[in-house]
């Protein structure tokens, strides 16, 4: 078919980019031609995963967390004018990209300005509700206003229970077309020997990524087991460093991370939604340290802790000895996947005549 589909994840940590990897793989498998568009480490990661694909730069939203969690919302409000300008710039740029690159469809993972009325446009998100404390009603209303500009909204979760996203990804009644496409992960479960007692996987915007890294470096000195430490710094050259019982990577490609996590007994990470989908896929136990002040991650971590699945602690209170709590939790149960295939999902990008032929 060679339909050209623009795939544009938000550069907010690595989660949005990594969960687009199985979507891009499926597009290629079904004869589509993906064109990647993003910025920063999200764009760099996808370029390394798919060096054969065309990739384009989109304006950065310039998202940066506050150093103190209690100022998270204030920092987001302060930075919102920059984000609004970036969305306006990317809308104009997308018009040019569609015309110059002959784009036939769009999959936007939380990039608010990447859509066009003349071609099928899909918004992918696990946040139909955007948690911001006392202003959740407003942030959710504004977010859903943007989603309504798209032809479909894909939620990487299941519609019923049990599910992974809870109130984030489920509304009593949606005012736009919502399709639950099942959890997405670039990783697959393997039967392998356990080489590491603990895998630490970092990601997320600065400065919080570095703040957690510095804290963990001092904490893991007191850990007796073998540790794999993936710093989440996407760079042109991969570096590997061995320090006694700790193996440190600046980043890992998907195939490397898949093998390494399968070889790990437990995982320590942020409570990002993409990480949760990966853990379900791999069947791994974990410990979560949500990003301070990040309402979504704090909600997901508390939800799974209360259900007795994954323990968590705040970044300030975390101590390496807390990892022993993992043994007292059940881990994530398998989540039923909706009965769908990507081929049927991609019908939105085909004309009625093409659908009839296929």
C-alpha positions as CSV (number, residue, x, y, z in Angstrom):
1,X,0.0,0.0,0.0
2,X,2.8,2.4,0.9
3,X,0.5,4.8,2.7
4,X,2.7,7.3,4.6
5,X,1.7,7.6,8.2
6,X,3.2,10.3,10.4
7,X,3.9,8.9,13.9
8,X,4.6,11.7,16.4
9,X,5.2,11.0,20.1
10,X,5.5,13.7,22.7
11,X,9.1,14.1,24.1
12,X,8.2,13.8,27.8
13,X,10.6,11.1,29.1
14,X,10.8,8.0,26.9
15,X,7.5,6.4,27.5
16,X,5.6,8.0,24.6
17,X,8.3,7.2,22.2
18,X,8.8,3.6,23.3
19,X,5.2,2.7,23.2
20,X,5.1,3.9,19.6
21,X,7.7,1.3,18.7
22,X,5.2,-1.6,18.5
23,X,2.8,0.6,16.5
24,X,5.6,1.5,14.0
25,X,6.6,-2.2,13.7
26,X,2.9,-3.1,13.0
27,X,2.6,-0.3,10.4
28,X,5.7,-1.7,8.6
29,X,4.3,-5.3,8.9
30,X,1.1,-4.3,7.2
31,X,2.6,-2.4,4.3
32,X,2.5,1.2,5.6
33,X,5.4,3.6,5.5
34,X,5.8,5.3,8.8
35,X,7.4,8.8,9.0
36,X,8.7,9.6,12.5
37,X,8.4,13.1,14.0
38,X,9.3,14.4,17.4
39,X,12.2,16.2,19.2
40,X,14.9,15.6,21.8
41,X,15.6,12.2,23.3
42,X,12.3,10.8,21.9
43,X,13.3,11.5,18.4
44,X,16.9,10.2,19.0
45,X,15.6,7.0,20.4
46,X,13.3,6.3,17.5
47,X,16.0,7.2,15.0
48,X,18.2,4.5,16.6
49,X,15.4,2.0,16.6
50,X,14.4,2.7,13.0
51,X,17.4,4.1,11.2
52,X,15.9,3.2,7.8
53,X,12.8,5.5,8.3
54,X,12.5,9.1,7.5
55,X,12.5,11.2,10.7
56,X,11.5,14.9,11.1
57,X,12.0,17.5,13.9
58,X,9.0,19.1,15.6
59,X,9.1,22.0,17.9
60,X,10.0,21.1,21.5
61,X,7.3,21.7,24.2
62,X,10.2,22.6,26.5
63,X,8.8,20.5,29.3
64,X,10.9,20.6,32.5
65,X,10.0,19.5,36.0
66,X,10.4,21.6,39.0
67,X,13.2,20.6,41.4
68,X,10.8,20.4,44.3
69,X,7.6,18.3,43.8
70,X,5.3,20.8,45.5
71,X,6.1,23.3,42.7
72,X,5.2,20.9,39.9
73,X,1.9,22.4,39.0
74,X,3.2,26.0,39.4
75,X,6.1,25.1,37.0
76,X,3.7,23.6,34.5
77,X,1.5,26.8,34.6
78,X,4.6,29.0,34.3
79,X,5.8,27.0,31.3
80,X,2.4,26.8,29.6
81,X,2.9,29.8,27.3
82,X,5.9,28.1,25.8
83,X,4.0,25.0,25.3
84,X,1.1,26.8,23.6
85,X,3.5,28.5,21.2
86,X,5.1,25.1,20.4
87,X,1.7,23.6,19.7
88,X,0.9,26.5,17.4
89,X,4.2,26.1,15.6
90,X,3.8,22.3,15.2
91,X,0.3,22.8,13.7
92,X,1.8,25.0,11.0
93,X,4.7,22.7,10.4
94,X,2.4,19.6,10.1
95,X,0.5,21.4,7.3
96,X,3.7,21.7,5.4
97,X,4.8,18.1,6.2
98,X,1.5,16.7,4.9
99,X,1.9,18.6,1.7
100,X,5.6,18.1,1.1
101,X,5.9,14.5,2.3
102,X,2.5,13.3,0.9
103,X,1.3,12.1,4.4
104,X,-1.9,9.9,4.3
105,X,-2.6,9.6,8.0
106,X,-1.4,10.7,11.5
107,X,-0.8,8.9,14.8
108,X,-0.1,11.5,17.5
109,X,0.9,10.3,20.9
110,X,0.0,13.3,23.1
111,X,1.2,15.9,20.6
112,X,-1.7,18.3,20.7
113,X,-1.0,20.1,17.4
114,X,-0.2,17.1,15.2
115,X,-3.5,16.6,13.3
116,X,-5.1,17.8,10.1
117,X,-8.7,17.9,9.0
118,X,-8.0,16.6,5.5
119,X,-6.5,13.2,6.5
120,X,-7.3,10.6,9.2
121,X,-5.8,11.7,12.5
122,X,-5.5,9.6,15.6
123,X,-4.6,10.7,19.1
124,X,-3.1,8.0,21.4
125,X,-3.2,8.5,25.1
126,X,-3.9,6.8,28.4
127,X,-5.1,10.0,29.9
128,X,-8.7,10.8,29.2
129,X,-8.6,12.4,32.6
130,X,-5.5,14.6,33.4
131,X,-4.8,14.7,37.1
132,X,-3.7,18.0,38.5
133,X,-5.1,17.9,42.0
134,X,-7.8,20.5,42.7
135,X,-7.7,21.6,39.0
136,X,-8.2,18.1,37.5
137,X,-11.7,19.0,36.2
138,X,-10.2,21.9,34.2
139,X,-7.1,20.1,32.9
140,X,-9.2,17.1,31.9
141,X,-11.7,19.4,30.1
142,X,-9.0,21.2,28.2
143,X,-7.2,18.0,27.2
144,X,-10.5,16.4,25.9
145,X,-11.1,19.5,23.9
146,X,-7.9,18.9,22.0
147,X,-8.7,15.2,21.6
148,X,-12.0,16.0,19.9
149,X,-10.0,17.6,17.1
150,X,-8.9,14.1,16.1
151,X,-10.9,11.4,14.3
152,X,-10.2,8.7,16.8
153,X,-8.7,8.3,20.3
154,X,-6.7,5.1,20.9
155,X,-6.2,4.1,24.6
156,X,-3.5,1.5,25.2
157,X,-5.5,-0.4,27.8
158,X,-8.6,-2.6,28.1
159,X,-12.1,-1.2,28.4
160,X,-13.2,-3.3,31.3
161,X,-11.7,-4.6,34.6
162,X,-9.0,-5.4,35.5
163,X,-7.2,-2.6,33.7
164,X,-3.9,-0.7,34.1
165,X,-4.9,3.0,33.9
166,X,-7.8,3.2,36.3
167,X,-9.6,6.5,36.2
168,X,-6.9,8.0,33.9
169,X,-8.1,6.1,30.9
170,X,-11.7,5.5,31.5
171,X,-14.7,7.9,31.3
172,X,-18.4,7.1,32.1
173,X,-19.3,8.6,28.8
174,X,-16.9,9.9,26.1
175,X,-17.9,12.7,23.7
176,X,-15.5,11.4,21.0
177,X,-14.7,8.0,19.4
178,X,-12.5,6.0,21.8
179,X,-10.9,2.6,21.0
180,X,-9.2,0.5,23.6
181,X,-6.4,-1.2,21.8
182,X,-4.9,-3.2,24.7
183,X,-1.6,-2.6,26.5
184,X,1.4,-1.8,24.2
185,X,4.9,-2.8,24.9
186,X,8.1,-3.0,22.7
187,X,9.3,-5.9,24.9
188,X,8.4,-9.6,24.9
189,X,8.8,-12.2,27.7
190,X,11.7,-14.6,27.3
191,X,12.6,-17.7,29.3
192,X,16.2,-17.0,30.4
193,X,18.5,-17.3,33.3
194,X,18.5,-14.5,35.9
195,X,21.8,-12.5,35.8
196,X,20.8,-9.5,37.8
197,X,19.1,-9.2,41.2
198,X,17.9,-5.7,40.3
199,X,17.4,-3.6,37.2
200,X,17.2,0.1,37.7
201,X,15.7,1.9,34.7
202,X,15.5,5.7,34.7
203,X,13.7,8.1,32.3
204,X,11.7,11.3,32.4
205,X,12.4,15.0,32.0
206,X,15.1,16.8,33.8
207,X,16.0,17.8,36.5
208,X,14.1,14.9,38.2
209,X,15.8,12.2,36.2
210,X,19.3,13.3,37.4
211,X,18.1,14.0,41.0
212,X,16.9,10.4,41.3
213,X,20.0,9.0,39.6
214,X,22.2,10.8,42.1
215,X,20.2,9.6,45.0
216,X,20.2,6.0,43.8
217,X,24.0,6.0,43.2
218,X,24.5,6.6,46.9
219,X,21.9,4.1,47.9
220,X,23.0,1.1,45.8
221,X,26.4,1.1,47.5
222,X,24.6,-0.7,50.3
223,X,23.0,-3.3,48.0
224,X,24.6,-6.7,48.0
225,X,23.1,-8.2,44.8
226,X,24.0,-7.7,41.1
227,X,22.6,-4.5,39.6
228,X,21.9,-3.4,36.1
229,X,21.7,0.4,35.9
230,X,20.2,1.9,32.8
231,X,20.5,5.7,33.1
232,X,18.0,6.7,30.4
233,X,20.4,9.1,28.7
234,X,19.9,8.7,24.9
235,X,23.2,9.6,23.3
236,X,24.8,8.9,19.9
237,X,27.2,6.3,21.4
238,X,26.3,3.6,23.9
239,X,28.6,3.4,26.9
240,X,29.0,0.5,29.4
241,X,30.7,0.8,32.7
242,X,31.4,-2.0,35.2
243,X,31.8,-1.0,38.9
244,X,32.1,-4.0,41.2
245,X,28.6,-5.5,41.3
246,X,27.0,-2.7,39.2
247,X,26.8,-2.6,35.3
248,X,25.9,0.8,34.1
249,X,24.5,1.7,30.6
250,X,23.7,5.2,29.4
251,X,20.9,3.7,27.4
252,X,19.8,0.4,25.8
253,X,18.1,-0.3,22.5
254,X,14.8,-2.2,22.7
255,X,16.3,-5.6,21.9
256,X,19.0,-5.2,24.6
257,X,16.6,-3.9,27.2
258,X,14.2,-6.8,26.5
259,X,17.0,-9.4,27.1
260,X,18.3,-7.5,30.2
261,X,14.9,-7.1,31.9
262,X,14.1,-10.7,31.3
263,X,17.4,-11.6,33.0
264,X,16.5,-9.4,36.0
265,X,14.7,-10.6,39.1
266,X,13.1,-7.3,39.9
267,X,12.9,-3.7,38.5
268,X,13.2,-0.3,40.2
269,X,11.8,2.6,38.2
270,X,9.4,5.5,37.9
271,X,5.7,4.6,37.9
272,X,5.2,5.7,34.3
273,X,2.3,4.1,32.4
274,X,4.5,2.7,29.7
275,X,6.7,1.1,32.3
276,X,3.6,-0.6,33.8
277,X,2.7,-2.0,30.4
278,X,6.2,-3.4,30.0
279,X,6.1,-5.0,33.4
280,X,2.7,-6.7,32.6
281,X,4.2,-8.0,29.4
282,X,7.4,-9.3,31.1
283,X,5.6,-10.6,34.3
284,X,8.2,-8.8,36.5
285,X,7.9,-7.6,40.1
286,X,8.9,-4.0,40.8
287,X,9.3,-1.1,43.1
288,X,8.1,2.3,42.1
289,X,9.4,5.8,42.9
290,X,7.0,8.3,41.3
291,X,8.3,11.6,40.0
292,X,7.7,14.1,42.8
293,X,4.6,16.2,42.2
294,X,3.6,14.3,39.1
295,X,0.0,13.5,39.9
296,X,-0.4,10.8,37.2
297,X,2.6,8.8,38.4
298,X,1.7,9.2,42.1
299,X,-1.8,8.0,41.4
300,X,-0.6,4.9,39.5
301,X,1.9,4.1,42.1
302,X,-0.6,4.5,45.0
303,X,-3.2,2.5,43.1
304,X,-1.0,-0.5,42.6
305,X,0.4,-0.3,46.1
306,X,-3.1,-0.4,47.6
307,X,-4.0,-3.4,45.4
308,X,-1.0,-5.2,46.9
309,X,0.7,-5.5,43.5
310,X,3.7,-3.2,43.5
311,X,5.2,-1.3,46.6
312,X,6.2,2.4,46.2
313,X,7.9,5.2,48.1
314,X,8.5,8.9,47.6
315,X,11.8,9.9,46.2
316,X,12.7,11.7,49.4
317,X,11.9,8.8,51.7
318,X,13.2,5.9,49.6
319,X,15.9,3.8,51.0
320,X,17.5,0.7,49.3
321,X,16.4,-1.5,52.2
322,X,12.7,-0.9,51.2
323,X,13.3,-3.2,48.2
324,X,12.7,-6.2,50.5
325,X,9.0,-5.2,50.4
326,X,8.8,-6.5,46.8
327,X,8.5,-10.1,48.2
328,X,5.3,-9.2,50.1
329,X,3.5,-8.0,47.0
330,X,1.8,-10.1,44.3
331,X,3.1,-8.3,41.2
332,X,0.9,-7.3,38.3
333,X,-1.7,-9.8,37.1
334,X,-2.0,-10.6,33.4
335,X,-4.4,-8.1,31.8
336,X,-6.8,-9.5,29.2
337,X,-6.1,-8.1,25.8
338,X,-8.9,-6.9,23.5
339,X,-9.7,-9.1,20.6
340,X,-8.3,-6.9,17.8
341,X,-5.5,-6.8,15.4
342,X,-3.5,-3.9,14.1
343,X,-4.7,-4.5,10.6
344,X,-8.2,-3.8,11.6
345,X,-7.1,-0.8,13.6
346,X,-5.3,0.7,10.6
347,X,-8.5,0.6,8.5
348,X,-9.0,4.3,9.4
349,X,-6.1,5.1,7.0
350,X,-7.6,3.2,4.1
351,X,-10.2,4.3,1.6
352,X,-13.5,2.3,1.5
353,X,-12.3,0.8,-1.9
354,X,-9.0,-0.4,-0.3
355,X,-10.8,-1.9,2.7
356,X,-13.1,-3.8,0.4
357,X,-10.1,-5.2,-1.6
358,X,-8.3,-6.2,1.5
